[in-house]
Amino acid sequence: MPGTPMERDSNMLGKLQSERTQDEPKCESVVREITQTDRLNKKLLVSVLERMKKSDGQFDKFMEDGRGSCESYDDSEF
């Protein structure tokens, strides 16, 4: 059957897509600039990780004792 709705729609879609790709400018990828905040955050993170490595397991002992829990009596006022 010539001129069925499916054939007509697929042809129209192909035409629209080809027209759209010719008119639209090609988008270039956006490059994110590294800010001073990014540099400071990296330095802080490296510093914390180095301290955790040098702590000889003190942090793990602190957490196991339960002193590192969020349920502190001092925070109850807030």
N, CA, C and O atoms as a printed pandas DataFrame, in Angstrom:
     atom_number atom_name residue_name chain_id  residue_number  x_coord  y_coord  z_coord
0              1         N          MET        A               1    0.838   -1.180    0.000
1              2        CA          MET        A               1    0.000    0.000    0.000
2              3         C          MET        A               1    0.880    1.240    0.000
3              4         O          MET        A               1    1.590    1.501    0.971
4              5         N          PRO        A               2    0.839    1.972   -1.041
5              6        CA          PRO        A               2    1.630    3.197   -1.072
6              7         C          PRO        A               2    1.024    4.268   -0.189
7              8         O          PRO        A               2   -0.196    4.402   -0.092
8              9         N          GLY        A               3    1.883    5.016    0.443
9             10        CA          GLY        A               3    1.429    6.141    1.250
10            11         C          GLY        A               3    0.848    5.760    2.587
11            12         O          GLY        A               3   -0.034    6.453    3.093
12            13         N          THR        A               4    1.319    4.673    3.174
13            14        CA          THR        A               4    0.820    4.315    4.496
14            15         C          THR        A               4    1.347    5.331    5.504
15            16         O          THR        A               4    2.398    5.933    5.284
16            17         N          PRO        A               5    0.627    5.525    6.603
17            18        CA          PRO        A               5    1.053    6.524    7.595
18            19         C          PRO        A               5    2.445    6.261    8.165
19            20         O          PRO        A               5    3.174    7.206    8.466
20            21         N          MET        A               6    2.824    4.993    8.318
21            22        CA          MET        A               6    4.136    4.677    8.890
22            23         C          MET        A               6    5.259    5.145    7.967
23            24         O          MET        A               6    6.249    5.707    8.437
24            25         N          GLU        A               7    5.118    4.922    6.674
25            26        CA          GLU        A               7    6.155    5.337    5.735
26            27         C          GLU        A               7    6.256    6.856    5.682
27            28         O          GLU        A               7    7.353    7.414    5.651
28            29         N          ARG        A               8    5.128    7.504    5.671
29            30        CA          ARG        A               8    5.114    8.955    5.585
30            31         C          ARG        A               8    5.767    9.569    6.827
31            32         O          ARG        A               8    6.539   10.522    6.718
32            33         N          ASP        A               9    5.453    9.020    8.010
33            34        CA          ASP        A               9    6.032    9.544    9.248
34            35         C          ASP        A               9    7.540    9.329    9.299
35            36         O          ASP        A               9    8.273   10.213    9.744
36            37         N          SER        A              10    8.009    8.178    8.855
37            38        CA          SER        A              10    9.450    7.924    8.913
38            39         C          SER        A              10   10.195    8.823    7.937
39            40         O          SER        A              10   11.300    9.276    8.235
40            41         N          ASN        A              11    9.606    9.086    6.777
41            42        CA          ASN        A              11   10.243    9.991    5.820
42            43         C          ASN        A              11   10.289   11.408    6.375
43            44         O          ASN        A              11   11.297   12.101    6.233
44            45         N          MET        A              12    9.210   11.835    7.000
45            46        CA          MET        A              12    9.141   13.183    7.569
46            47         C          MET        A              12   10.157   13.333    8.702
47            48         O          MET        A              12   10.810   14.369    8.829
48            49         N          LEU        A              13   10.282   12.288    9.524
49            50        CA          LEU        A              13   11.241   12.330   10.625
50            51         C          LEU        A              13   12.666   12.454   10.092
51            52         O          LEU        A              13   13.461   13.231   10.620
52            53         N          GLY        A              14   12.989   11.698    9.055
53            54        CA          GLY        A              14   14.317   11.776    8.457
54            55         C          GLY        A              14   14.609   13.159    7.909
55            56         O          GLY        A              14   15.722   13.663    8.061
56            57         N          LYS        A              15   13.629   13.774    7.278
57            58        CA          LYS        A              15   13.808   15.121    6.729
58            59         C          LYS        A              15   14.035   16.139    7.846
59            60         O          LYS        A              15   14.911   16.999    7.749
60            61         N          LEU        A              16   13.231   16.027    8.911
61            62        CA          LEU        A              16   13.377   16.962   10.029
62            63         C          LEU        A              16   14.747   16.824   10.696
63            64         O          LEU        A              16   15.377   17.822   11.045
64            65         N          GLN        A              17   15.199   15.591   10.869
65            66        CA          GLN        A              17   16.500   15.384   11.501
66            67         C          GLN        A              17   17.627   15.926   10.642
67            68         O          GLN        A              17   18.573   16.512   11.168
68            69         N          SER        A              18   17.546   15.743    9.327
69            70        CA          SER        A              18   18.614   16.242    8.459
70            71         C          SER        A              18   18.618   17.764    8.422
71            72         O          SER        A              18   19.685   18.376    8.373
72            73         N          GLU        A              19   17.437   18.386    8.445
73            74        CA          GLU        A              19   17.370   19.849    8.467
74            75         C          GLU        A              19   17.917   20.398    9.774
75            76         O          GLU        A              19   18.629   21.402    9.782
76            77         N          ARG        A              20   17.588   19.748   10.863
77            78        CA          ARG        A              20   17.995   20.215   12.183
78            79         C          ARG        A              20   19.511   20.113   12.353
79            80         O          ARG        A              20   20.124   21.013   12.929
80            81         N          THR        A              21   20.115   19.055   11.872
81            82        CA          THR        A              21   21.557   18.900   12.058
82            83         C          THR        A              21   22.337   19.900   11.227
83            84         O          THR        A              21   23.441   20.280   11.617
84            85         N          GLN        A              22   21.809   20.335   10.107
85            86        CA          GLN        A              22   22.513   21.308    9.284
86            87         C          GLN        A              22   22.447   22.700    9.891
87            88         O          GLN        A              22   23.416   23.454    9.811
88            89         N          ASP        A              23   21.321   23.051   10.497
89            90        CA          ASP        A              23   21.131   24.394   11.034
90            91         C          ASP        A              23   21.811   24.606   12.382
91            92         O          ASP        A              23   22.283   25.707   12.668
92            93         N          GLU        A              24   21.867   23.571   13.210
93            94        CA          GLU        A              24   22.398   23.717   14.563
94            95         C          GLU        A              24   23.926   23.762   14.542
95            96         O          GLU        A              24   24.563   22.958   13.861
96            97         N          PRO        A              25   24.508   24.693   15.281
97            98        CA          PRO        A              25   25.972   24.716   15.375
98            99         C          PRO        A              25   26.451   23.543   16.229
99           100         O          PRO        A              25   25.734   23.071   17.112
100          101         N          LYS        A              26   27.639   23.093   15.963
101          102        CA          LYS        A              26   28.187   21.976   16.732
102          103         C          LYS        A              26   28.649   22.490   18.088
103          104         O          LYS        A              26   29.357   23.493   18.176
104          105         N          CYS        A              27   28.243   21.798   19.134
105          106        CA          CYS        A              27   28.599   22.191   20.501
106          107         C          CYS        A              27   29.966   21.622   20.851
107          108         O          CYS        A              27   30.238   20.443   20.624
108          109         N          GLU        A              28   30.803   22.457   21.395
109          110        CA          GLU        A              28   32.099   22.001   21.864
110          111         C          GLU        A              28   31.977   21.640   23.334
111          112         O          GLU        A              28   31.156   22.208   24.052
112          113         N          SER        A              29   32.787   20.705   23.775
113          114        CA          SER        A              29   32.728   20.301   25.170
114          115         C          SER        A              29   33.206   21.453   26.058
115          116         O          SER        A              29   34.144   22.175   25.720
116          117         N          VAL        A              30   32.548   21.598   27.179
117          118        CA          VAL        A              30   32.871   22.667   28.116
118          119         C          VAL        A              30   33.998   22.189   29.024
119          120         O          VAL        A              30   33.925   21.104   29.601
120          121         N          VAL        A              31   35.024   22.996   29.144
121          122        CA          VAL        A              31   36.155   22.666   30.001
122          123         C          VAL        A              31   35.989   23.438   31.301
123          124         O          VAL        A              31   35.858   24.663   31.298
124          125         N          ARG        A              32   35.996   22.707   32.415
125          126        CA          ARG        A              32   35.818   23.329   33.720
126          127         C          ARG        A              32   37.152   23.882   34.196
127          128         O          ARG        A              32   38.172   23.194   34.171
128          129         N          GLU        A              33   37.127   25.129   34.626
129          130        CA          GLU        A              33   38.339   25.779   35.112
130          131         C          GLU        A              33   38.566   25.403   36.573
131          132         O          GLU        A              33   37.630   25.413   37.373
132          133         N          ILE        A              34   39.796   25.075   36.915
133          134        CA          ILE        A              34   40.135   24.734   38.295
134          135         C          ILE        A              34   40.301   26.030   39.078
135          136         O          ILE        A              34   41.104   26.889   38.714
136          137         N          THR        A              35   39.537   26.161   40.149
137          138        CA          THR        A              35   39.541   27.390   40.936
138          139         C          THR        A              35   40.473   27.257   42.137
139          140         O          THR        A              35   41.007   26.184   42.417
140          141         N          GLN        A              36   40.651   28.365   42.833
141          142        CA          GLN        A              36   41.481   28.364   44.038
142          143         C          GLN        A              36   40.841   27.477   45.110
143          144         O          GLN        A              36   41.548   26.815   45.870
144          145         N          THR        A              37   39.525   27.462   45.169
145          146        CA          THR        A              37   38.823   26.609   46.131
146          147         C          THR        A              37   39.116   25.141   45.859
147          148         O          THR        A              37   39.315   24.362   46.791
148          149         N          ASP        A              38   39.142   24.762   44.590
149          150        CA          ASP        A              38   39.465   23.380   44.237
150          151         C          ASP        A              38   40.864   23.009   44.709
151          152         O          ASP        A              38   41.081   21.917   45.235
152          153         N          ARG        A              39   41.803   23.917   44.522
153          154        CA          ARG        A              39   43.186   23.653   44.947
154          155         C          ARG        A              39   43.278   23.518   46.466
155          156         O          ARG        A              39   43.959   22.627   46.974
156          157         N          LEU        A              40   42.597   24.399   47.182
157          158        CA          LEU        A              40   42.615   24.339   48.651
158          159         C          LEU        A              40   41.962   23.060   49.158
159          160         O          LEU        A              40   42.463   22.428   50.088
160          161         N          ASN        A              41   40.845   22.680   48.548
161          162        CA          ASN        A              41   40.171   21.444   48.955
162          163         C          ASN        A              41   41.070   20.235   48.744
163          164         O          ASN        A              41   41.096   19.329   49.577
164          165         N          LYS        A              42   41.797   20.213   47.650
165          166        CA          LYS        A              42   42.703   19.098   47.382
166          167         C          LYS        A              42   43.811   19.043   48.427
167          168         O          LYS        A              42   44.149   17.966   48.919
168          169         N          LYS        A              43   44.380   20.202   48.768
169          170        CA          LYS        A              43   45.442   20.238   49.781
170          171         C          LYS        A              43   44.922   19.770   51.140
171          172         O          LYS        A              43   45.598   19.026   51.850
172          173         N          LEU        A              44   43.721   20.211   51.493
173          174        CA          LEU        A              44   43.136   19.789   52.766
174          175         C          LEU        A              44   42.875   18.288   52.794
175          176         O          LEU        A              44   43.133   17.628   53.801
176          177         N          LEU        A              45   42.371   17.758   51.707
177          178        CA          LEU        A              45   42.097   16.331   51.637
178          179         C          LEU        A              45   43.378   15.516   51.741
179          180         O          LEU        A              45   43.422   14.516   52.458
180          181         N          VAL        A              46   44.413   15.934   51.034
181          182        CA          VAL        A              46   45.699   15.238   51.101
182          183         C          VAL        A              46   46.248   15.292   52.520
183          184         O          VAL        A              46   46.778   14.300   53.021
184          185         N          SER        A              47   46.124   16.443   53.167
185          186        CA          SER        A              47   46.617   16.601   54.532
186          187         C          SER        A              47   45.879   15.676   55.504
187          188         O          SER        A              47   46.499   15.036   56.353
188          189         N          VAL        A              48   44.573   15.612   55.375
189          190        CA          VAL        A              48   43.780   14.748   56.260
190          191         C          VAL        A              48   44.142   13.286   56.044
191          192         O          VAL        A              48   44.298   12.537   57.008
192          193         N          LEU        A              49   44.277   12.876   54.801
193          194        CA          LEU        A              49   44.617   11.484   54.524
194          195         C          LEU        A              49   46.003   11.128   55.047
195          196         O          LEU        A              49   46.205   10.023   55.550
196          197         N          GLU        A              50   46.958   12.043   54.936
197          198        CA          GLU        A              50   48.302   11.796   55.472
198          199         C          GLU        A              50   48.263   11.672   56.991
199          200         O          GLU        A              50   48.929   10.806   57.561
200          201         N          ARG        A              51   47.494   12.525   57.643
201          202        CA          ARG        A              51   47.386   12.452   59.108
202          203         C          ARG        A              51   46.736   11.151   59.547
203          204         O          ARG        A              51   47.127   10.565   60.556
204          205         N          MET        A              52   45.744   10.699   58.788
205          206        CA          MET        A              52   45.084    9.441   59.141
206          207         C          MET        A              52   46.050    8.269   58.999
207          208         O          MET        A              52   46.008    7.334   59.799
208          209         N          LYS        A              53   46.913    8.309   57.998
209          210        CA          LYS        A              53   47.899    7.237   57.812
210          211         C          LYS        A              53   48.936    7.246   58.926
211          212         O          LYS        A              53   49.378    6.185   59.366
212          213         N          LYS        A              54   49.330    8.432   59.389
213          214        CA          LYS        A              54   50.366    8.567   60.417
214          215         C          LYS        A              54   49.828    8.349   61.830
215          216         O          LYS        A              54   50.615    8.263   62.773
216          217         N          SER        A              55   48.538    8.260   61.996
217          218        CA          SER        A              55   47.958    8.232   63.340
218          219         C          SER        A              55   48.155    6.902   64.055
219          220         O          SER        A              55   47.799    6.792   65.228
220          221         N          ASP        A              56   48.700    5.901   63.401
221          222        CA          ASP        A              56   48.979    4.602   64.022
222          223         C          ASP        A              56   47.729    3.956   64.603
223          224         O          ASP        A              56   47.804    3.315   65.651
224          225         N          GLY        A              57   46.609    4.106   63.964
225          226        CA          GLY        A              57   45.388    3.449   64.403
226          227         C          GLY        A              57   44.653    4.160   65.516
227          228         O          GLY        A              57   43.678    3.613   66.033
228          229         N          GLN        A              58   45.066    5.343   65.909
229          230        CA          GLN        A              58   44.381    6.066   66.977
230          231         C          GLN        A              58   42.954    6.421   66.571
231          232         O          GLN        A              58   42.044    6.409   67.401
232          233         N          PHE        A              59   42.766    6.732   65.313
233          234        CA          PHE        A              59   41.423    7.075   64.838
234          235         C          PHE        A              59   40.497    5.867   64.945
235          236         O          PHE        A              59   39.340    6.001   65.346
236          237         N          ASP        A              60   41.007    4.682   64.585
237          238        CA          ASP        A              60   40.198    3.467   64.683
238          239         C          ASP        A              60   39.836    3.169   66.136
239          240         O          ASP        A              60   38.705    2.777   66.423
240          241         N          LYS        A              61   40.780    3.349   67.049
241          242        CA          LYS        A              61   40.503    3.124   68.470
242          243         C          LYS        A              61   39.461    4.110   68.973
243          244         O          LYS        A              61   38.579    3.751   69.753
244          245         N          PHE        A              62   39.565    5.343   68.527
245          246        CA          PHE        A              62   38.613    6.378   68.919
246          247         C          PHE        A              62   37.199    6.002   68.479
247          248         O          PHE        A              62   36.244    6.159   69.241
248          249         N          MET        A              63   37.071    5.513   67.268
249          250        CA          MET        A              63   35.755    5.147   66.749
250          251         C          MET        A              63   35.213    3.895   67.432
251          252         O          MET        A              63   34.008    3.790   67.659
252          253         N          GLU        A              64   36.089    2.942   67.762
253          254        CA          GLU        A              64   35.655    1.713   68.419
254          255         C          GLU        A              64   35.187    1.975   69.842
255          256         O          GLU        A              64   34.272    1.304   70.320
256          257         N          ASP        A              65   35.789    2.928   70.521
257          258        CA          ASP        A              65   35.411    3.246   71.895
258          259         C          ASP        A              65   34.049    3.913   71.973
259          260         O          ASP        A              65   33.464    3.983   73.054
260          261         N          GLY        A              66   33.539    4.395   70.877
261          262        CA          GLY        A              66   32.243    5.056   70.887
262          263         C          GLY        A              66   32.337    6.542   71.128
263          264         O          GLY        A              66   31.316    7.225   71.192
264          265         N          ARG        A              67   33.537    7.051   71.261
265          266        CA          ARG        A              67   33.688    8.486   71.477
266          267         C          ARG        A              67   33.434    9.273   70.201
267          268         O          ARG        A              67   33.232   10.486   70.253
268          269         N          GLY        A              68   33.442    8.604   69.066
269          270        CA          GLY        A              68   33.248    9.284   67.797
270          271         C          GLY        A              68   31.807    9.308   67.341
271          272         O          GLY        A              68   31.527    9.677   66.201
272          273         N          SER        A              69   30.885    8.920   68.210
273          274        CA          SER        A              69   29.479    8.905   67.803
274          275         C          SER        A              69   28.928   10.322   67.748
275          276         O          SER        A              69   29.459   11.235   68.380
276          277         N          CYS        A              70   27.882   10.486   67.001
277          278        CA          CYS        A              70   27.274   11.806   66.823
278          279         C          CYS        A              70   26.395   12.198   68.003
279          280         O          CYS        A              70   25.979   13.352   68.105
280          281         N          GLU        A              71   26.114   11.270   68.880
281          282        CA          GLU        A              71   25.219   11.536   70.004
282          283         C          GLU        A              71   26.008   12.060   71.194
283          284         O          GLU        A              71   26.096   11.400   72.230
284          285         N          SER        A              72   26.561   13.204   71.048
285          286        CA          SER        A              72   27.352   13.814   72.103
286          287         C          SER        A              72   26.436   14.628   73.010
287          288         O          SER        A              72   25.452   15.209   72.551
288          289         N          TYR        A              73   26.761   14.664   74.287
289          290        CA          TYR        A              73   25.947   15.434   75.229
290          291         C          TYR        A              73   26.097   16.929   74.997
291          292         O          TYR        A              73   25.172   17.695   75.269
292          293         N          ASP        A              74   27.237   17.345   74.502
293          294        CA          ASP        A              74   27.459   18.766   74.254
294          295         C          ASP        A              74   26.590   19.287   73.120
295          296         O          ASP        A              74   26.233   20.465   73.106
296          297         N          ASP        A              75   26.248   18.438   72.180
297          298        CA          ASP        A              75   25.456   18.859   71.027
298          299         C          ASP        A              75   23.954   18.864   71.316
299          300         O          ASP        A              75   23.170   19.289   70.468
300          301         N          SER        A              76   23.547   18.406   72.480
301          302        CA          SER        A              76   22.116   18.291   72.771
302          303         C          SER        A              76   21.432   19.652   72.880
303          304         O          SER        A              76   20.217   19.742   72.705
304          305         N          GLU        A              77   22.180   20.698   73.161
305          306        CA          GLU        A              77   21.587   22.026   73.283
306          307         C          GLU        A              77   21.199   22.605   71.939
307          308         O          GLU        A              77   20.345   23.488   71.867
308          309         N          PHE        A              78   21.808   22.127   70.889
309          310        CA          PHE        A              78   21.554   22.694   69.569
310          311         C          PHE        A              78   20.480   21.937   68.939
311          312         O          PHE        A              78   20.092   22.238   67.810
